[in-house]
Amino acid sequence: MTLSLSGKVVLVTGGSRGIGKSIALTFADAGADVAFTYKSAGAAAEEVKRAIESKGRKALALQSDAGDFGAANAAVETVVKELGRIDVLVNNAGITKDTLLMRMSEADWDAVIDTNLKSAFNFCKAVSRPMMGQRSGNIINISSITGVIGNAGQVNYAAAKAGMIGLTKTLAKELASRNIQVNAVAPGFVDTDMTDKLTPAQREALLNIIPMKRTAKPEEIAGVVVFLASSAASYITGQVLCVDGGIVM
Ligand code: NAD
């Protein structure tokens, strides 16, 4: 049993910043070669690629819209061609477009479902063939506690994140006999660009519902993801791990 990912190849969607960047760098620290996708931030992606390489690992930065089915297939093919295999997939790419249902446009619904949920379908399907061929694999879906307990103003996001949990449990059942684990991590509130938009009043209200009375650093999510991908977690599948300072219990 070890937390080492030495010799493994990991693919992280949305790895140019925030939680995805931290996941990519933590996997590199654990010894893995890391491929990651990003939508548009080319300079930030180059910086992450260089940081992975400076740790002595191979890195691949792929510009790819996670919600695009064909692009996801092409990205997975490129990773297998360039790095030889895929041992771990982390579906991390995500966006929010928050407002009350009464005001939510069809475009806001579609964009959030495509980027957060359809993307997970796209990448799970694309990696399932190489992972089944290898007779091993590990998929980790970054959901949210919003998908577990709901949150006013986020019907699109909550539906997508709850959908990821259904996908996780079902795929875990479908792939368990092939030695492929599928789990979800549901973060609470993490300090990233996504939560930067909160007003001081919203932040204050938030801290009141967190038993640990603080938000998380991206590294505190990344460590759990690497644990789930490691042999220390080899008998865990179909689970949703809330990493939220105690909100959901
Ligand atoms: P972020 O906005 O800082 O980063 C999101 C990442 O996703 C970026 O790298 C961006 O390039 C990428 N991305 C966005 N749309 C994409 C697309 N169409 N194709 C490919 N990549 C795309 O957000 P974050 O806070 O780091 O969130 C990462 C994940 O964690 C998301 O799935 C988010 O829903 C989830 N999450 C975040 C929090 C939080 O408090 N920050 C809480 C729970 C869950």
Boltz pocket constraint, residues with backbone or C-beta under 6 A from the ligand:
constraints:
  - pocket:
      binder: B
      contacts: [[A, 13], [A, 14], [A, 15], [A, 16], [A, 17], [A, 18], [A, 19], [A, 20], [A, 37], [A, 38], [A, 39], [A, 40], [A, 41], [A, 64], [A, 65], [A, 66], [A, 67], [A, 91], [A, 92], [A, 93], [A, 94], [A, 95], [A, 115], [A, 116], [A, 142], [A, 143], [A, 144], [A, 145], [A, 186], [A, 187], [A, 188], [A, 189], [A, 190], [A, 191], [A, 192], [A, 193], [A, 194], [A, 195]]
      max_distance: 6.0
